């Protein structure tokens, strides 16, 4: 006689949360906004020591933003593109390649911070920062979303984590639960001097060829504007009411321009990187 445990069918782990069929993520993807808000989001992600020191001390040289900024940029934007706009099959293929890289990123004896890139808890924080930044960017450029769209966007953005190793059940159940998770998680923000210097090196484009560094003052301004006050303080960045007014005007103006763009232009370069991923899969080229 077989037991219930023997006869119970295998249930694969749920990867993605259900999203209403009417919801189209392309309506909320902004290539312009992602480029502007991206550096601030990197600071937020790396403000957790386990994430920050894992990135800063990674032994995967070909994924280093310091040594290979263009390749790192391609990989990051491809990850965002496949998470937001890719198919289940594409996310699975990308996850497998990222896992091979992440498996090499872990702390060694004697390091002052323990970390492991495959840690679902750290990946949940990264996904939470990306969701927070997505909503913040949308609201600053276009205003708040209606509740039904905000709920659908929240469920869809769980893919920031499930495209990696975060299990779907680790994503807070709804937006109210996310707000509680976010407030509790801020207690773990801790940017030490070494990490602050590393992050400012990235923000001022010191890892790029000299011509790109002409953009550094503008990028520092926009990055500081997108950072919530807690993160500004942790980075030692000042911000005045006058700067806030300039920042608000800039984002409203860019939002007005963006609303007049056709979808293909508005979501660029995410569509480019998704096409690149599909070509790489077709010709069996590395995805990361």
Secondary structure, DSSP 4 states (H G I P E B T S, - for coil): ---HHHHSPP-PPP-S----TT--GGGG--HHHHHHHHHHHHHHHHTBHHHHHHHHT-S-GGG-TTT-HHHHHHHHHHHHHHHHH--HHHHHHHHHHHHHHHTT-B--TT-SS--BTT-HHHHHHHHHHHHHHHHHHHHHHH-PPPHHHHHHHHHHTTHHHHTTT--GGGS-SSHHHHHHHHHHHGGGB---HHHHHHHHHHHTTTTS-GGGGGGHHHHHHHHHHHS-HHHHHHHT----HHHHHHHHHHHHHHHHHHTTS-HHHHSTTHHHHHHHHHHHHHTT----
